[in-house]
């Protein structure tokens, strides 16, 4: 099994940068993979892809470069998690965690026995059974990004983060703000206090913090605060930003000539 470079970097206390892949396009995933991000997050929760498109996206990322493919699953569902790992994800992001029990289930679903209950089969992740080392290495190599985006997760963050096997405490500011009654108000003092509580709990345990950012400047500010797994924008955002910038530049040029 190919070593998980992102997991190694995080264990060394080093920052990593990723981006979101929401379009169900293998070519789009390949282009993002070629950009050089440490990790690429393929979104199956809000993205429009399915298992078949996920296979092609994972193949594209693997062929494009050294980006580590992480997949955000739809839910904390062991059947979904098992299938995505078998397809070849090197890590999972699990949304909407609310309790210690849910955190333990997420960890167990990702681990082969005796650490969990992930089923064994000759699947793509193990090169269809030809990689005999996969089942011995997967428990140490596959990553879990656990999302903190609910009021309950904030209230129980200390106990949740005591669960062994969480590689990244990933703050979801948009859903957290909405759950707290401040939809779209990410800078609201109450939301920021909740995030600070998660930050402090993770830092006390040496668990890397992760979150999303809307720009490179915002990402740098998060790294300065101690975050180590920051996602910058997305395939959709990069496409939209580049397109709009080009159109705006053209309009200014054309306006002087019309």
C-alpha positions, 0 to 999 in steps of 0.5 A: 500500500502506498504510504499516506503522505498527508498522514505522515506530514500531520503526525510531524506537525506540518501543515497540509493544503487540500481542496474540494472536488464537487463536480462528478468529473474524472477530468476535473479531478485529474486537473485538480490532482495535477495542481499539486494539492497535498490532498483532494477531497471528493465530496459525496455528501453534497457533490453530484457523483455516485460510486461509479463516478467515484471510481473514475475520479480516484483513478484520475487523482492517482494518475495525476500526481501525489495528491492523497484522495479523501472522500466525504461520505454521505453519512456516518454509515458503515456500509457506505464507508466500507464501500468507499474505502474498498473503492480506494479512498485513502481517508474518509471525512465523516459529517454530522457527528453528534456523540461519542458513540457516533465517533466510535462507530466511525472509527470502527467502520474504518478499521479491520479487526481487531480494531474495528469491523471493516469487512475483508475482500479482494477489492480495488483498494488492495489491487483486487487482492494482489496487494497482500500487505494492504490489510496489514497496513490499512489500519495505520494508513487510512485517515479519518477526518471527523467533522465538528458541525453540530451543537452536540459535537461542540458540547461533547468535543472533549469526550469525542476527541478522546476516542482513539483513531481520529486523525483530523478534527475538521470544523464545518463552520457553515453547518455549525453556524446554521445549527446554532441559529446563525445561518450564514453568520460565520463571524458571529461571536457565539459561533467563533466561541464554539469553534475556539472550544473545539480548537482548544480541545483538539490542541490539548490532545495533539489532534490536527485541526482542519477546516475550509477557507474561501481564499489563500489569504484566509488559509494562511491565517488559519495555518497561523492559528495552528490549523494543519489541514486546510481546504482552499476553495473547490473545483467549482470555485476555481472554475467560477473565479477564473471565468468571472475574472476573465469576463470582468477583464474583457468587459472593461476592455470592451467597454472602452471600445463600444 
